[in-house]
Each structure stands twice: as C-alpha cells, then as structure tokens.
Amino acid sequence: MELNGRVVVVTGGTRGVGAGIARSFTEAGAEVVVCARRPPEVPLSKARFVPLDVRDADAVRHFFAELPRLDVLVNNAGGAPYRLLNEARFEQHVRVLELNLLAPLSVSLAAYEHLRRTRGSIVMIGSVSGGRPSPGTAAYGAAKAGLENLARSMAVEWAPDVRVNTLVVGMVRTERSQLHYGDEEGIAAVSRTVPLGRLAEPSDVGAAAVFLASDAAAYISGASLLVHGGGERPAFLDAATVNKET
C-alpha cells in the first residue's frame, strides 16, 4: 500500500486521530498537508502545516485553488463537547453540525476538480455515534450519520473518477482521552467493554485510511469500514440470568 508521490490533505491533522492519520500517510510515502486552525503542538515529521478553518468556505476554496495537485482528501476535522440537548442553545448545536457535516461537504466540493483529474479518493472519518443513540453529543451523532450518507451519495455521483469511503471509528486513545474516559483506571475500564480489549490507537485509524486510499482498495467505493474493535458488547448479555452459575 505504498503511496509514493501522491499528495494527501488531512483536515484537523495536527493532533489525536488526525495526527495519527497524517503519520500513517507519510510512512506510506505520501506528501502530506495537514490543515487546522492552530499549528500542531508537536511537529509532524515530513508533513506540511497550513492554517485553515474548514468552516470558512471562501478560505477553503482559496486553499484548494492554490494547491498544485491532490490525490487523497481525508475529512477528519470534527468533534463536539459534551452537551445535553436542552442544556445548550440551538446555535451551539448548529456549530457542531457545521463542523462535522457541512465543512466536509464544503471541503470535498472544493477538492473535487483536483481529485477528478488524478482519479483520487476521499476518506470521511465517521463515528459509531452516527449509528447509535448519542446522549450528550446528539448533534454530533446526527452529523456523523449524515456524513456517512453523504459519502455514499458522493460515491455514486462522482464515480468512476473519485472514490469515496467512510471509516466508522469507535473509541480512540489520544492525548485527550482523559477528558472523555477519566484517568488510567477509567481508560482501562472502558477498554474492557471493547471486544478486542483495548481502545484504538490513532495509527489503527491511519492504517485503515491508507488502505482505503491505496490501489489495494481500487474497487471499494461507497463503503463504510468499521474501525471499532468489535463494537460494544450488548448490555442484555450481562443483564440476563439464563445460563449463569448461581
């Protein structure tokens, strides 16, 4: 899955999952450009940083107009704070939708002509939150559900020139994991709920993104690849009393 000579843009690629994706592409030989509002706290080896707010459609169009070539776009920028629906203003929920759904649409449209010329591909970074209830991050879950559907429609409309796929990502251990799961004991407890027994590493997501962008996935488009360690153990299995020793 070598990507020597290919140009890859990773949005939100300065930390966490995005940085892991960027590293995976550089290791595969690609020329990587990461864009975010702020530069990385830890420099990304072999990747070039360009400041960009993906919610600014004019800035996005200018960025891609200045780019000489593009082979792969990874729409990774996203996220949301924990907010119960009735504890936040409507405008706050709209901003979550804007970052996680509308911005990837804007970026993809701006990148389309480049990708059509190179017969490139788009990798959307989705979430398991888009396929299950997401209390506390309802707008985020709704946006990720929409993103996955958007990717499928893009895959049909833009075929055969551009392939479009989604990584449906579960829980990932990053430098900010403690904000979601607590201390090491909390992270360990959460890890035990995953069938594979651990949270994903950013490199796990990066490896899957490289695969979808590579020639090894040349006939894969409109797909949603689950990167969640087997998902979540159904709660009823632990609640049921049948076949349990007493």
N, C-alpha and C positions, 0 to 999 in steps of 0.2 A: 504494500500500500504506500509506495513512495509517491511523493507529490513534488518532486524536484521541478523548479521553475514555475510553479503555479503561485498565483497571488491570492491570498486569503484575507478577508476582512472579518474581524471578530468584534462585534459591538459589546460594550461592557466588559472588555477583556483585560482589565487591569488587576483584578483580584478574584479570589474564590474560584467558582466554576469557570468563569471566563478566562482567567489566567491559566488554568489547567488546560483548557481547550487550546489556547494560544501556544502553550509549550508543546502540546502534542503535535500541532501542525508544524512548528519549527523543527521538531525532531524528525518529522517525515520529509523534511527538505523544502518546505514551502516558504515563500516570502510572506511574512505575516504583518498586517497592520492592525493594531488594536485602537479602538476609539472609545472614549468615555469623557465625562465632564471634567474629571480630575486625573492627573497623571498617576501612575502606579507608585505605591509607597516602596515597593521592592521592584527594582528594574527588571524587565523581562528580557532575558538574553535573546538576541537575534530578532526581536520584534520591534517594530517602529510604532511609536505612540503618536496619535493625532487627536487633539482635543475636539470633542464633538458632543453636542446634546442631541440625541436621536429624536427628541420631541420637537425639535426645530426643523420643520420641513424645508425651509429655504437653505439652512445650513447643510442639511443632508444632501440636497440636490447639488449644492456647490461642491461638497466634498467628493461626490462621485464623478462630477463633471471634470474635476482636476485629476482624477485617478487615471493613470495611463492604461491599466489593464486590471481585470478581475476575473478570477476563476471560481472562487468559492466565497459565499457570504454565510456567516454564522450569526443569526439573530439571537444573541444571548442576553443583551441588556434587559433587565427587568427586576422584579421583586416588589415587595409590599410589606409595610409594617403590620403588626397585629392590631386590627381594629374591628370590634363587633359592629355590625351594620348600623345599629341605632345609636352608637356612641361616636359616630363621625358624620361630618357634613357630607352632603351629596357631592360637593365639589372635590372633596378628598377622594371619594371613590372614583370619580371621573378621572382624576390624575393617575390612579392605578391602572384604569383601563387604557388611558392614553399611552403610558409607558409600555405596557405588556401586550397590547394588541394593535393599537393604531400606529405606534412607532415602527414595529416590524413591517407593517404594510407600507408605510412611507419609505422605509429603507429599501425594501425589496423592489418597489416601483422605481426608485432612483437607480438601483443597481441593474435593472433588467437588461438594458441595451448592452452593457458590458458582458453580462452572463450569456446573452443570446449569441454574441459574437464568438465567445470561447466555448460555447456549449457546456456551460458550467453548472453549478448546483447551489442550492440554498439548503441550509440546515437550520430549522427552527428549534430552539430549546424550549420545549414544553415542560409540563409538570404533571405528576399524578394528581395534583389538586384540580386539574381540569376534568377529571373523570370520577370524582367523588365529592361528597359534601366537604366544604372548606370553611367551617366556622371560624370567624376571626380574620379570615382572608377571602371572603366571599367574592369580592370584586376581582381579586387576583385569580381565583379559580375559574370564574366566568371568562376572564380574558384568555386564560390558557386553553380553555375549551374552544373558544373562538379561534385562537391561533392554530390549533390542530386542524380545525375545519377549513380555515383559510389556506393552510398549506396543501390540503387535498385539492381544493379548487384551483390553486395556482398550478399544481402538478398537471392538471388536465388542460388548463388554458394555455400554459406555456410549453407543453410538450410539442415536438420532441427536442426542442432547443435547450430547455432548462429543466433539470430535475429538482424536485422539492420534497423534502422529507422532514420528519419531526422526531426528535429524541424526547421521549416522555420520561422525565427524570424524577427519581424519588429523593430520599434524604441523602444529603452530601455533607461530608465532614470538611469544613473550611475554617479559616481563621476567625469566622464569626459564628461558629456553631454554638458557642455558649449562650448567645442571645436567643437561640431557639430551644436548646435542649438542656441548658444548665452546665454544671461542672462536669468533670470527667466521669463521676459516678452516674450523672444523668445521661451523658452520652452513651455510656456502657449499657445502661438500662434500655435506652431507646434502640440501641444496636441489636439487643436481644429480641426485639419484635420483628426484625427483618429475617426472613428465612435463611439468607446466606450468612447471618450472624454479625454483620458489620454495616456501617454506613458506606456509601460510595466515596471514593476519593475523586477529586477533580480530574485526575488522569484517567479514571474509568470513563467519565463522560467524554473527555478529549479523544480517547481511543475510538469510541463509538462514532464521534463526529468525523474523525479522519476516515473511518471505514465508509460512511455514507457519502463522503466527498470523493472517494477514490474510485478508480476503474473497477475495483472489486465489486462495487455496487452499481455498475453501469446500467443494470436493468431494474433498479429499485427506484421508484418514484411514487409519491403519494402515500408512503408508508409511515407508520408510527412505531418506532422501535423502543420498547420498554427497557429502561436502564434503572431498575429499582430493586435489584437483589432478590427477586421473587415476590415482591409486593408486601402485603400486610397479612398476617395470619388472621383468619376470620375470628372475630370475638366469640361467636357462638361455640366454637370448638372448646374454648376454655370454660365457658359457662355451662355447657351441657354436662349432665351427670351419667349418661349412658357409657358403659364400658370403662368406668373408672373404678379403681380399687377403693373400698371403703374401710 
